[in-house]
Amino acid sequence: MGGGGGGGGGGGGCGEGQAFSGLQQALTTTPGYNRRVHECEEAAAALARAHERSSSSSGGEGGGEAAVCGEGGEGRRTETTVLLSDVSVAQFREHATVLSAAQLKRATHFFGECARVQQGVQAWRAGDVELFGRLMNESGLSSIENYQCGCVLWP
């Protein structure tokens, strides 16, 4: 589980894990990868604008639950850059309809990865390797289908 642009972080006191697939390629030189990162930033900005409009029209704060992936993105952040880690899950669910098809796929991958990481930590700590493996497979499938940067190695 992991990867997939938009800025994750290491919140919640959890460690970080990586699995090596055996494939070697530079993601930043792969055609379209930087475009997908930009689509994550565009999705975050669109969700933030939609949330701001709905909050100001309703007169409330409406923050909702924070993004599970934590603060993240400090290395790329500028004063005007909004990252998916700045958007809450509730805001994503409420305003997903403002996103283009590509932005929706990227955000779906990001928020799905956040949830899978949290579930994976719990599964690992509980010794539930079957659930952990299922979450890893879901992560890979989301990378292929939603982030469109993975590949299927086995039929």
Residue, then its C-alpha position, 0 to 999 in steps of 0.5 A: m500500500g502506498g504511493g499515488g501522489g497528492g501528498g500523504g504524510g506519516g501522521g498517527g505515530c505509524g511506521e512506513g512500509q514498502a514492498f518491492s514489486g521487482l519492476q524498476q522504472a523512474l515514475t517521474t519519467t513515466p509518461g503521464y505520471n506528472r500529469r496524474v500528480h497535477e490532477c491530484e492537486e487540481a482535485a484538491a483545489a476543486l474540492a476545497r473551493a466547493h467546500e468553501r462555497s457550501s460552507s459560506s452559503s450555509g454559514g457553517e464551518g463544516g470541516g468534517e473528519a480530517a484526512v487519515c493520511g495526516e499533514g503531508g506534502e510540506g516539501r511541495r507545498t506553496e501558499t496556494t497549493v492545496l493537497l488531497s491531504d488537506v481535504s477531509v474524507a467527508q468533504f471528498r464524499e460531499h463534493a466528489t461530483v465537482l471533479s472531472a473523471a480523472q480527478l475523481k479516480r485520483a482522489t478515490h485512490f488517495f482516500g482509499e489508500c489512506a483507509r487501507v493503510q489504517q486498516g493494514v496497520q490494525a491487521w498487521r498488529a493483530g497478526d491478520v496476514e490474510l486481511f493485510g494481503r487482501l489490502m495489499n492486493e486492493s492497493g495494487l488494483s487501485s494503483i492500476e485502475n484509479y491512479q493508472c500507474g501500475c501493471v498486472l504481472w500475473p494473469 
